[in-house]
Amino acid sequence: MNRFRLVVAVLLLTISASAQKSSKKAVPTAKPAPPTITLALDATDAPRKIFHAHLVIPATPGTLTLYYPKWIPGEHGPTGPIQNLTGLIFTGNGNRLTWRRDLVDAFTFHVEVPPGVTTVEAALDFTSASEGHYTAGASASEKMAVVNWNTVLLYPEGFTSDELRFQASLHLPAGWKLGTPLHVTSHAAEQIQFAPVSLTTLVDSPVITGQYMRIETIGTDPLHEMDVAADSAAALDAPPELFEHYKQLVVQAKKLFGAQHYREYHFLYGLSDYVAHFGLEHHESNDSRVGERGMVDASERLLNAGLLSHEYVHSWNGKYRRPADLATPDYQKPMQDDLLWVYEGLTSYLGDVLGARAGLRTPEEFRDTVAELAAELDHRSGRSWRNLQDTADGVPSMQGAGGQWTDWRRSLDYYDEDVLNWMWVDVILRQQSGGKKSMDDFCQVFHGGVGGEPELKTYTFDDIVNTLNSIVPYDWRKFWTERLTNYGPGAPLGGIDGSGWKLIYNETPSALSAAADGARGTVDSRYSVGLLLNSQGWVRDTVEGSLATKAGIGPGMRIAAVNGRKFTPKVWRDALHAAKGGSDPIEVLVENTDYFRTFKLDYHDGERFPHLERDASKPDLMSDFIKAK
């Protein structure tokens, strides 16, 4: 056989062998059973703002890939506080193991597991920093703390968060109590053991703890509980009627939605000046935090009146019903936020309505709240280039933006603007049905169903449109497309106008306006000359196109003097009042990066504060929105 024939023969044999091999069906590798991971959290150092975690993770020899939660439900972005993870050490059979962080994704760790090792132990610390927002923000003070489990754990790749099981325990500082939706199986002194749950449930079930706690039952069948931790005993001494309003919140929510999709519900309420202030929803609880005097000070109660009702509504709208693109299988897959106008916007509207029905706000306070957000959005210059849909789409990269230039950049407007939009929907439903249908009917259909165990039911844009059409036929697709994609000018005021009210301005601040300026240390002149100042005259923001910006004033500058006198809030307001109806401009001395300039503001209409005024030519639907059922 010559060389050429030999080569051909070898090739034919190789091809034949490959064909035989490929003709055999590949046997799929069986997916290993999801592991149960033990997590012991030592929170005894919480006053020092550090938490110590120890995990035991089943493993096999090779490379074990572990994730730190990245995309946190309710935070709408890759906000997992990886920068606060420290002290990370892996061991197996008592020996330290080699690991390396992934070069592409800093939330991923690769651990080398040698032969003979069946479990990997991980020790890590989480430091509660003062910077950041949501679970990345401060979560502890000398007397209280909030544990968000996503901050203190790692989990292995290859499994969904529903498949993974965690056996968690918690060690508290001496004398501290706790509140949580997690089921406690044993509680000996400050050592607490919880029943095993899925990773999904664990991350969805924070713990509030502290030396000073007040626990109030505000509903039964199932249990509804207020678990309030504060920096002092005095901060817990709230007026008795406040808890009566929270009891009514539970009652009114059940009537609105028709079903409750939880086994029990806990309002975890943190009162401290030293923790991050926010509200974060969970299916069977919410993690809400305000200042230490949030329950005992009347102005603080007014400013915070919508927080707990908003987060409570999320149990139905956000946890039970959730946009399909936000229902990810774990905490590494990116979320898509295009339907936040439903997830957050509808929740904002329903939360405000329920709060008023429960008595947390008076009808006048409800109207003042609507007037404040309507005025701000009606002056929002950024809507000329950025539509409402983009304020949702851009959240993962933009929600941490600073306060300056908010008006021109636009903020998370899908919250407040969609209060106006969903109010408009409520008006249309009532008008088109002759008063027979409303948003209450939508909630019964969309959020009702069979209650009980927590459940996730996803939806799309089409589901929203179709459900609205099932209540009252209308061109809802066109309505929402216009609302989401228009560039103004002005806010969508159809719901206010259609409900028998109109937005006006006068020189008298509402109680809400006064409380906001007092608590935030601001002087709000956005609706007169276009400036939002702090009490020292620093320009926090401007309304682009306003008199002040045309004159040359911008964020970051400071008004040092007004009409030749040192700036104070009173001097500034006196100048606005004195110029009303006159002809002389207001003269302001402005500091800008070590330089001073004088500007003249030719303004003569006095201060302007927003209110809603009754339009007697139309039925008063707004009062019907908030009437207790």
C-alpha positions as CSV (number, residue, x, y, z in Angstrom):
1,M,0.0,0.0,0.0
2,N,1.5,3.3,-1.1
3,R,1.7,6.4,1.2
4,F,-1.3,8.0,-0.4
5,R,-3.6,5.0,0.1
6,L,-2.4,4.6,3.7
7,V,-3.4,8.2,4.5
8,V,-6.8,7.7,2.9
9,A,-7.4,4.5,4.8
10,V,-6.6,6.1,8.1
11,L,-8.9,9.0,7.4
12,L,-11.8,6.7,6.5
13,L,-11.3,4.7,9.7
14,T,-11.2,7.9,11.8
15,I,-14.4,9.2,10.1
16,S,-16.2,5.9,10.7
17,A,-15.2,5.8,14.3
18,S,-16.4,9.4,14.8
19,A,-19.7,8.5,13.1
20,Q,-20.2,5.5,15.4
21,K,-19.4,7.6,18.4
22,S,-21.8,10.4,17.4
23,S,-24.6,7.9,16.7
24,K,-24.7,7.0,20.3
25,K,-27.0,9.1,22.4
26,A,-25.2,11.4,24.9
27,V,-26.2,10.6,28.5
28,P,-27.0,13.9,30.2
29,T,-25.2,14.5,33.4
30,A,-27.7,14.5,36.3
31,K,-28.0,17.8,38.1
32,P,-26.8,17.5,41.7
33,A,-29.4,17.9,44.4
34,P,-29.6,21.4,45.7
35,P,-27.5,21.8,48.9
36,T,-28.6,23.0,52.3
37,I,-26.2,25.7,53.5
38,T,-25.8,26.6,57.2
39,L,-25.4,30.3,58.0
40,A,-24.6,31.4,61.5
41,L,-24.6,35.2,61.9
42,D,-23.0,36.8,64.9
43,A,-24.6,40.3,65.4
44,T,-23.1,41.0,68.8
45,D,-20.8,43.6,67.3
46,A,-23.7,45.4,65.6
47,P,-23.1,48.6,67.7
48,R,-19.6,48.6,66.2
49,K,-21.3,48.4,62.8
50,I,-19.9,45.0,61.9
51,F,-21.5,41.6,61.4
52,H,-19.7,38.3,61.4
53,A,-21.0,35.4,59.3
54,H,-20.0,31.7,59.1
55,L,-21.3,29.5,56.3
56,V,-20.9,25.8,55.8
57,I,-21.4,24.9,52.1
58,P,-21.5,21.3,50.7
59,A,-18.9,20.9,47.9
60,T,-17.0,18.5,45.7
61,P,-13.4,18.6,44.6
62,G,-12.7,21.1,41.9
63,T,-13.6,24.7,41.5
64,L,-16.5,25.9,43.7
65,T,-18.0,29.1,42.3
66,L,-19.8,31.3,44.8
67,Y,-21.9,34.4,44.3
68,Y,-22.5,37.4,46.5
69,P,-26.0,38.7,45.8
70,K,-25.8,41.4,43.2
71,W,-29.3,42.4,41.9
72,I,-31.4,42.9,45.0
73,P,-35.2,42.6,44.7
74,G,-36.9,45.9,45.3
75,E,-33.6,47.9,44.8
76,H,-33.9,47.6,41.0
77,G,-30.2,47.5,40.2
78,P,-26.9,45.8,40.9
79,T,-26.8,47.3,44.3
80,G,-25.5,44.4,46.4
81,P,-23.0,46.1,48.8
82,I,-20.0,44.0,47.7
83,Q,-17.7,46.9,48.8
84,N,-18.6,46.2,52.4
85,L,-17.8,42.5,52.3
86,T,-14.5,41.9,54.2
87,G,-12.6,39.3,56.2
88,L,-13.3,36.6,53.7
89,I,-11.6,33.2,54.4
90,F,-12.4,29.8,53.1
91,T,-11.3,26.5,54.8
92,G,-11.8,22.8,54.1
93,N,-11.0,20.1,56.7
94,G,-9.4,22.8,58.8
95,N,-7.1,23.9,56.0
96,R,-7.2,27.3,54.3
97,L,-8.3,27.1,50.7
98,T,-7.1,29.1,47.7
99,W,-9.6,31.5,46.1
100,R,-9.8,34.3,43.6
101,R,-12.3,36.9,42.6
102,D,-13.7,36.7,39.1
103,L,-11.9,39.1,36.7
104,V,-15.1,40.1,35.0
105,D,-17.7,40.0,37.8
106,A,-16.5,41.2,41.2
107,F,-19.5,39.6,42.9
108,T,-18.2,36.1,41.9
109,F,-15.6,34.0,43.8
110,H,-13.8,30.8,42.7
111,V,-12.6,28.5,45.5
112,E,-10.2,25.6,44.8
113,V,-11.6,22.5,46.6
114,P,-8.9,19.7,47.1
115,P,-9.7,16.0,47.1
116,G,-11.3,14.7,50.3
117,V,-13.1,18.0,51.1
118,T,-16.9,17.7,51.2
119,T,-17.8,21.0,52.8
120,V,-16.3,24.4,52.4
121,E,-16.5,26.8,55.4
122,A,-16.6,30.5,54.7
123,A,-16.0,33.2,57.3
124,L,-16.8,36.8,56.3
125,D,-17.6,40.1,57.8
126,F,-20.1,42.8,56.6
127,T,-19.3,46.3,57.6
128,S,-22.3,48.7,57.8
129,A,-21.0,51.9,56.2
130,S,-22.6,55.3,56.5
131,E,-22.5,55.7,52.7
132,G,-24.8,54.1,50.2
133,H,-28.5,53.5,50.0
134,Y,-30.9,50.6,50.6
135,T,-29.1,47.6,52.1
136,A,-25.7,49.2,51.2
137,G,-26.5,52.0,53.7
138,A,-26.0,52.2,57.4
139,S,-28.0,49.5,59.2
140,A,-26.9,49.7,62.8
141,S,-26.7,52.1,65.7
142,E,-25.7,51.8,69.3
143,K,-29.1,50.5,70.3
144,M,-30.7,48.8,67.2
145,A,-29.9,47.1,63.9
146,V,-31.5,45.7,60.8
147,V,-30.2,42.4,59.3
148,N,-30.6,42.0,55.6
149,W,-29.5,38.5,54.8
150,N,-28.3,39.3,51.3
151,T,-25.4,41.3,52.8
152,V,-24.0,38.4,54.8
153,L,-24.0,35.3,52.6
154,L,-22.6,33.6,49.5
155,Y,-24.3,30.9,47.5
156,P,-23.1,28.4,44.9
157,E,-23.7,28.6,41.2
158,G,-25.9,26.1,39.3
159,F,-29.1,26.5,41.4
160,T,-31.9,29.0,41.5
161,S,-32.6,30.9,44.7
162,D,-35.8,28.8,45.1
163,E,-33.9,25.6,45.0
164,L,-31.2,26.5,47.5
165,R,-31.9,25.9,51.2
166,F,-30.5,27.9,54.1
167,Q,-30.4,26.9,57.8
168,A,-29.9,30.3,59.5
169,S,-29.2,31.3,63.1
170,L,-28.6,34.6,64.7
171,H,-26.7,35.7,67.8
172,L,-27.9,39.1,69.2
173,P,-26.3,41.6,71.7
174,A,-27.3,41.0,75.3
175,G,-30.8,42.1,76.1
176,W,-31.8,42.8,72.5
177,K,-35.2,41.7,71.1
178,L,-36.2,41.0,67.5
179,G,-38.9,41.0,64.9
180,T,-39.0,39.0,61.7
181,P,-41.3,37.1,59.4
182,L,-39.0,34.1,59.7
183,H,-40.2,31.2,61.8
184,V,-38.2,30.9,65.0
185,T,-37.6,27.2,66.1
186,S,-35.6,28.0,69.2
187,H,-34.8,31.1,71.2
188,A,-32.3,30.6,74.1
189,A,-31.1,33.9,75.6
190,E,-29.8,35.9,72.6
191,Q,-29.2,32.8,70.4
192,I,-32.0,32.3,67.8
193,Q,-32.5,29.4,65.4
194,F,-34.7,29.8,62.3
195,A,-36.5,27.1,60.4
196,P,-34.8,26.1,57.1
197,V,-36.1,28.2,54.1
198,S,-35.2,28.8,50.5
199,L,-32.6,31.4,49.7
200,T,-35.4,33.4,48.1
201,T,-37.4,33.5,51.4
202,L,-34.3,34.2,53.5
203,V,-33.3,37.3,51.4
204,D,-36.9,38.3,51.5
205,S,-37.1,38.1,55.3
206,P,-35.1,40.7,57.2
207,V,-34.7,40.9,61.0
208,I,-35.1,44.1,63.1
209,T,-33.5,44.0,66.5
210,G,-32.7,46.3,69.3
211,Q,-32.6,47.1,73.0
212,Y,-35.7,49.3,72.8
213,M,-38.5,47.6,70.9
214,R,-42.3,47.9,70.8
215,I,-44.3,45.0,69.3
216,E,-47.9,45.7,68.6
217,T,-50.5,43.3,67.0
218,I,-52.5,45.3,64.5
219,G,-54.3,42.4,62.8
220,T,-55.2,38.8,63.3
221,D,-56.2,35.9,61.0
222,P,-53.5,36.1,59.9
223,L,-51.2,37.9,62.3
224,H,-50.1,41.4,61.4
225,E,-47.5,42.9,63.7
226,M,-45.6,46.2,64.1
227,D,-42.0,45.4,65.2
228,V,-40.6,48.8,66.1
229,A,-37.0,49.3,67.2
230,A,-35.7,52.7,68.2
231,D,-32.6,54.4,69.6
232,S,-34.5,55.3,72.8
233,A,-37.5,54.3,74.8
234,A,-39.1,57.7,74.4
235,A,-39.1,57.3,70.6
236,L,-41.6,54.4,71.1
237,D,-44.1,56.4,73.0
238,A,-46.4,57.1,70.0
239,P,-50.0,58.4,70.3
240,P,-52.4,55.4,70.7
241,E,-54.4,56.5,67.7
242,L,-51.4,56.0,65.4
243,F,-51.6,52.2,65.9
244,E,-55.4,52.4,65.4
245,H,-54.7,53.9,62.0
246,Y,-52.3,51.0,61.2
247,K,-55.0,48.6,62.2
248,Q,-57.3,50.3,59.7
249,L,-54.6,50.1,57.1
250,V,-54.7,46.3,57.3
251,V,-58.5,46.3,57.2
252,Q,-58.7,48.7,54.2
253,A,-56.0,46.8,52.3
254,K,-58.0,43.5,52.6
255,K,-61.1,45.3,51.3
256,L,-59.2,46.8,48.4
257,F,-57.4,43.7,47.2
258,G,-59.8,41.0,48.3
259,A,-57.0,38.6,49.4
260,Q,-53.8,38.5,51.3
261,H,-50.9,36.6,49.9
262,Y,-48.8,35.9,53.0
263,R,-48.9,33.7,56.1
264,E,-48.4,36.6,58.4
265,Y,-47.1,40.2,57.9
266,H,-44.6,42.2,59.9
267,F,-44.0,46.0,59.6
268,L,-40.3,46.3,60.6
269,Y,-40.0,49.9,61.6
270,G,-36.6,51.4,62.5
271,L,-36.4,54.7,64.3
272,S,-32.9,56.1,64.3
273,D,-31.0,59.2,63.1
274,Y,-28.0,56.9,62.4
275,V,-29.3,54.4,59.9
276,A,-30.1,54.9,56.2
277,H,-33.7,56.1,55.8
278,F,-35.7,54.3,53.2
279,G,-38.5,51.7,52.7
280,L,-37.8,48.3,51.1
281,E,-40.6,45.8,50.4
282,H,-40.8,42.1,51.1
283,H,-43.6,39.6,50.7
284,E,-44.3,39.1,54.3
285,S,-42.7,42.2,55.8
286,N,-41.2,45.6,55.0
287,D,-37.9,47.2,56.1
288,S,-38.8,50.9,56.7
289,R,-36.6,53.4,58.5
290,V,-37.0,57.0,59.5
291,G,-35.6,59.4,62.1
292,E,-35.7,58.6,65.8
293,R,-38.7,60.9,66.4
294,G,-40.6,59.5,63.4
295,M,-43.5,58.3,65.5
296,V,-43.7,60.9,68.3
297,D,-43.2,64.2,66.4
298,A,-46.3,65.4,64.5
299,S,-44.3,67.0,61.7
300,E,-42.3,63.8,61.2
301,R,-45.4,61.7,61.2
302,L,-46.9,63.9,58.5
303,L,-43.8,63.6,56.3
304,N,-43.6,59.8,56.8
305,A,-47.3,59.2,56.5
306,G,-47.1,57.4,53.2
307,L,-44.1,55.1,53.9
308,L,-45.6,52.1,55.5
309,S,-48.7,52.0,53.4
310,H,-46.6,52.1,50.3
311,E,-44.3,49.3,51.3
312,Y,-47.4,47.3,52.5
313,V,-49.0,47.6,49.1
314,H,-45.9,46.1,47.6
315,S,-46.9,42.7,49.1
316,W,-49.6,42.6,46.4
317,N,-48.0,44.9,43.8
318,G,-44.4,43.9,43.4
319,K,-44.1,40.7,45.3
320,Y,-47.3,38.7,44.4
321,R,-47.7,40.4,41.1
322,R,-44.4,41.3,39.5
323,P,-43.2,42.3,36.0
324,A,-41.8,39.2,34.3
325,D,-38.4,40.9,33.7
326,L,-38.0,41.5,37.4
327,A,-38.7,37.9,38.4
328,T,-35.2,36.6,37.9
329,P,-34.1,33.1,39.0
330,D,-31.2,34.3,41.2
331,Y,-29.4,37.5,42.2
332,Q,-26.9,37.5,39.4
333,K,-29.2,37.8,36.4
334,P,-29.8,41.4,35.4
335,M,-33.3,42.8,36.0
336,Q,-35.2,45.0,33.5
337,D,-37.0,47.9,35.0
338,D,-39.3,49.1,32.1
339,L,-42.5,48.3,34.1
340,L,-41.6,50.3,37.2
341,W,-44.4,52.7,36.4
342,V,-46.6,49.8,37.5
343,Y,-44.4,48.2,40.2
344,E,-43.6,51.5,41.9
345,G,-46.0,54.0,40.3
346,L,-49.2,52.1,41.0
347,T,-47.9,51.2,44.5
348,S,-47.4,54.9,45.2
349,Y,-51.0,55.8,44.2
350,L,-52.5,52.9,46.1
351,G,-50.3,53.5,49.1
352,D,-51.5,57.1,49.3
353,V,-55.1,56.2,48.8
354,L,-54.9,53.4,51.5
355,G,-53.1,55.7,53.9
356,A,-55.9,58.3,53.6
357,R,-58.6,55.6,53.9
358,A,-56.9,54.4,57.1
359,G,-56.6,57.9,58.6
360,L,-52.9,58.1,58.4
361,R,-53.5,61.3,56.4
362,T,-56.5,63.6,56.5
363,P,-58.3,64.4,53.3
364,E,-56.6,67.8,53.3
365,E,-53.2,66.2,53.8
366,F,-53.8,63.8,51.0
367,R,-54.7,66.7,48.7
368,D,-51.6,68.6,49.8
369,T,-49.4,65.6,49.0
370,V,-50.9,65.5,45.5
371,A,-50.5,69.2,45.1
372,E,-46.8,69.1,46.1
373,L,-45.9,66.3,43.6
374,A,-48.0,67.8,40.9
375,A,-46.3,71.2,41.2
376,E,-42.8,69.7,41.2
377,L,-43.6,67.7,38.1
378,D,-45.4,70.5,36.4
379,H,-42.1,72.5,36.6
380,R,-39.8,69.6,35.7
381,S,-37.6,71.0,32.9
382,G,-36.0,67.6,32.3
383,R,-39.1,66.2,30.7
384,S,-38.3,68.3,27.6
385,W,-35.6,65.8,26.7
386,R,-36.3,62.7,28.8
387,N,-39.6,60.9,28.8
388,L,-41.2,59.1,31.8
389,Q,-40.3,55.6,30.4
390,D,-36.6,56.4,30.5
391,T,-36.8,57.3,34.2
392,A,-37.6,53.7,34.7
393,D,-35.3,52.2,32.0
394,G,-32.3,54.0,33.4
395,V,-32.6,53.1,37.0
396,P,-29.8,50.4,37.3
397,S,-27.2,53.1,36.4
398,M,-28.8,56.3,37.6
399,Q,-30.7,55.8,40.8
400,G,-27.7,56.8,42.9
401,A,-27.3,60.3,41.3
402,G,-26.8,63.2,43.6
403,G,-29.3,65.9,44.4
404,Q,-27.9,68.7,42.3
405,W,-29.4,69.1,38.8
406,T,-32.3,66.8,39.6
407,D,-34.8,69.0,37.8
408,W,-32.8,69.0,34.5
409,R,-31.7,65.3,34.8
410,R,-35.0,64.0,36.1
411,S,-35.2,61.8,39.1
412,L,-37.1,58.5,39.8
413,D,-40.2,60.2,38.4
414,Y,-42.1,57.0,37.8
415,Y,-43.0,57.1,41.5
416,D,-44.7,60.5,41.7
417,E,-45.7,61.1,38.1
418,D,-47.5,57.8,38.1
419,V,-49.5,58.8,41.2
420,L,-51.0,61.4,38.8
421,N,-51.3,58.9,35.9
422,W,-53.0,56.2,37.9
423,M,-55.3,58.8,39.5
424,W,-56.2,59.7,35.9
425,V,-56.9,56.1,35.2
426,D,-59.2,56.0,38.2
427,V,-61.1,59.0,36.9
428,I,-61.5,57.5,33.4
429,L,-62.8,54.2,34.9
430,R,-65.4,56.0,36.9
431,Q,-66.4,58.4,34.1
432,Q,-66.6,55.7,31.4
433,S,-68.6,53.3,33.7
434,G,-71.0,56.0,35.0
435,G,-69.5,55.6,38.5
436,K,-69.9,51.8,38.6
437,K,-66.2,50.9,38.3
438,S,-62.9,52.2,39.7
439,M,-59.3,51.2,40.5
440,D,-60.8,49.1,43.3
441,D,-62.2,46.8,40.7
442,F,-58.9,46.6,38.9
443,C,-57.1,45.7,42.2
444,Q,-59.7,42.9,43.0
445,V,-59.1,41.3,39.6
446,F,-55.3,41.9,39.2
447,H,-54.2,41.4,42.8
448,G,-56.9,39.3,44.3
449,G,-57.2,35.6,43.7
450,V,-56.8,32.9,46.4
451,G,-54.9,34.2,49.4
452,G,-52.6,32.3,51.8
453,E,-49.1,31.2,51.0
454,P,-46.7,33.7,49.3
455,E,-46.9,33.3,45.6
456,L,-45.4,35.0,42.5
457,K,-47.5,35.8,39.5
458,T,-45.8,37.7,36.7
459,Y,-47.2,40.1,34.2
460,T,-46.4,42.1,31.1
461,F,-47.6,45.4,29.6
462,D,-50.3,43.5,27.7
463,D,-51.6,42.1,30.9
464,I,-52.1,45.6,32.3
465,V,-53.9,46.8,29.2
466,N,-56.0,43.7,29.0
467,T,-57.0,43.8,32.7
468,L,-58.0,47.5,32.4
469,N,-60.1,46.7,29.3
470,S,-61.8,43.9,31.2
471,I,-62.9,46.5,33.8
472,V,-63.9,49.2,31.3
473,P,-63.2,49.1,27.5
474,Y,-61.1,52.0,26.5
475,D,-57.9,52.6,24.4
476,W,-55.7,51.9,27.4
477,R,-52.7,51.0,25.2
478,K,-52.8,54.5,23.6
479,F,-53.3,56.1,27.0
480,W,-50.3,54.5,28.6
481,T,-48.1,54.9,25.5
482,E,-48.8,58.6,25.5
483,R,-48.2,59.0,29.2
484,L,-44.9,57.1,29.0
485,T,-43.4,58.6,25.9
486,N,-44.5,62.3,25.9
487,Y,-42.2,65.2,26.6
488,G,-44.7,67.6,28.2
489,P,-44.9,70.4,28.6
490,G,-46.2,70.2,32.1
491,A,-47.3,67.4,34.3
492,P,-50.3,65.0,33.5
493,L,-53.0,66.8,35.5
494,G,-56.0,65.0,33.9
495,G,-56.6,63.0,37.1
496,I,-56.7,66.1,39.3
497,D,-58.8,68.1,36.9
498,G,-61.2,65.2,36.2
499,S,-61.7,64.5,39.9
500,G,-63.1,67.9,40.6
501,W,-60.0,69.8,41.7
502,K,-57.3,72.1,40.2
503,L,-53.7,73.0,41.0
504,I,-53.3,76.5,42.2
505,Y,-50.6,78.6,44.0
506,N,-50.7,81.2,46.7
507,E,-48.4,82.6,49.3
508,T,-49.5,80.4,52.2
509,P,-47.5,77.2,52.6
510,S,-49.5,74.1,53.5
511,A,-48.6,72.2,56.7
512,L,-46.8,69.7,54.5
513,S,-44.7,72.3,52.7
514,A,-43.8,73.9,56.1
515,A,-42.9,70.5,57.6
516,A,-40.8,69.5,54.6
517,D,-38.8,72.8,54.6
518,G,-38.3,72.5,58.4
519,A,-37.2,68.9,58.4
520,R,-34.9,69.2,55.4
521,G,-33.6,72.6,56.1
522,T,-34.7,73.9,52.8
523,V,-36.2,77.1,51.3
524,D,-38.4,76.1,48.4
525,S,-38.6,78.9,45.9
526,R,-38.8,76.6,42.8
527,Y,-42.3,77.9,41.8
528,S,-41.4,81.6,42.1
529,V,-37.8,82.3,40.9
530,G,-36.8,78.6,40.3
531,L,-34.5,78.0,43.3
532,L,-34.3,75.3,45.9
533,L,-32.0,76.5,48.7
534,N,-30.8,75.2,52.0
535,S,-31.0,77.3,55.1
536,Q,-27.5,78.7,54.5
537,G,-28.3,79.9,51.0
538,W,-26.6,77.1,49.1
539,V,-28.4,76.3,45.8
540,R,-29.4,72.7,46.0
541,D,-31.2,72.7,42.6
542,T,-32.7,75.0,40.0
543,V,-35.5,74.8,37.5
544,E,-34.0,75.2,34.1
545,G,-35.5,78.0,32.1
546,S,-36.6,79.8,35.3
547,L,-35.8,83.5,36.1
548,A,-32.9,82.4,38.3
549,T,-31.2,80.2,35.7
550,K,-31.6,82.8,33.0
551,A,-29.9,85.2,35.3
552,G,-26.9,82.8,35.6
553,I,-27.5,81.0,39.0
554,G,-26.9,77.3,39.2
555,P,-26.6,74.4,41.7
556,G,-23.6,74.5,44.0
557,M,-23.6,78.3,44.2
558,R,-24.5,80.2,47.4
559,I,-26.6,83.2,47.9
560,A,-24.6,85.2,50.4
561,A,-26.8,88.4,50.6
562,V,-30.2,89.6,49.5
563,N,-30.7,93.3,48.9
564,G,-27.4,94.0,50.7
565,R,-28.2,92.0,53.8
566,K,-26.7,88.6,54.8
567,F,-28.9,85.7,53.7
568,T,-31.2,83.9,56.0
569,P,-34.4,82.1,55.1
570,K,-36.4,85.0,56.7
571,V,-34.4,87.7,54.8
572,W,-35.0,85.9,51.6
573,R,-38.7,85.4,52.1
574,D,-39.1,89.0,53.2
575,A,-37.4,90.1,50.0
576,L,-39.8,88.1,47.9
577,H,-42.8,89.5,49.8
578,A,-41.5,93.1,49.5
579,A,-40.9,92.9,45.8
580,K,-44.5,91.8,45.1
581,G,-46.3,94.3,43.0
582,G,-43.3,96.6,42.8
583,S,-40.8,97.4,40.1
584,D,-37.4,97.1,41.8
585,P,-35.6,93.9,41.2
586,I,-34.3,91.6,44.0
587,E,-30.6,92.0,44.2
588,V,-28.6,88.9,45.3
589,L,-24.9,88.5,46.0
590,V,-23.9,85.0,44.8
591,E,-20.7,83.1,45.7
592,N,-19.4,80.6,43.1
593,T,-16.1,78.8,43.6
594,D,-14.5,81.7,45.6
595,Y,-15.8,84.4,43.3
596,F,-18.7,86.7,44.0
597,R,-21.2,88.2,41.5
598,T,-24.3,90.3,41.9
599,F,-27.5,89.2,40.1
600,K,-30.8,91.1,39.7
601,L,-34.0,89.1,39.7
602,D,-36.9,91.0,38.2
603,Y,-39.6,89.1,40.1
604,H,-42.7,90.6,41.6
605,D,-45.3,87.8,42.3
606,G,-44.3,86.9,45.8
607,E,-43.9,83.3,47.2
608,R,-45.8,80.5,45.5
609,F,-46.9,77.4,47.3
610,P,-49.0,74.6,45.7
611,H,-52.6,73.7,46.7
612,L,-55.6,71.9,45.3
613,E,-58.7,74.0,45.0
614,R,-62.2,72.6,44.5
615,D,-63.7,73.0,41.0
616,A,-67.5,73.0,41.8
617,S,-68.3,72.5,38.1
618,K,-67.3,68.8,38.4
619,P,-68.1,66.0,40.7
620,D,-65.7,65.5,43.7
621,L,-64.3,62.1,42.7
622,M,-61.1,62.7,44.7
623,S,-63.0,62.5,48.0
624,D,-64.4,59.2,46.8
625,F,-60.9,57.8,46.0
626,I,-60.0,58.1,49.7
627,K,-63.3,57.3,51.4
628,A,-62.9,54.4,53.8
629,K,-64.6,51.2,52.7
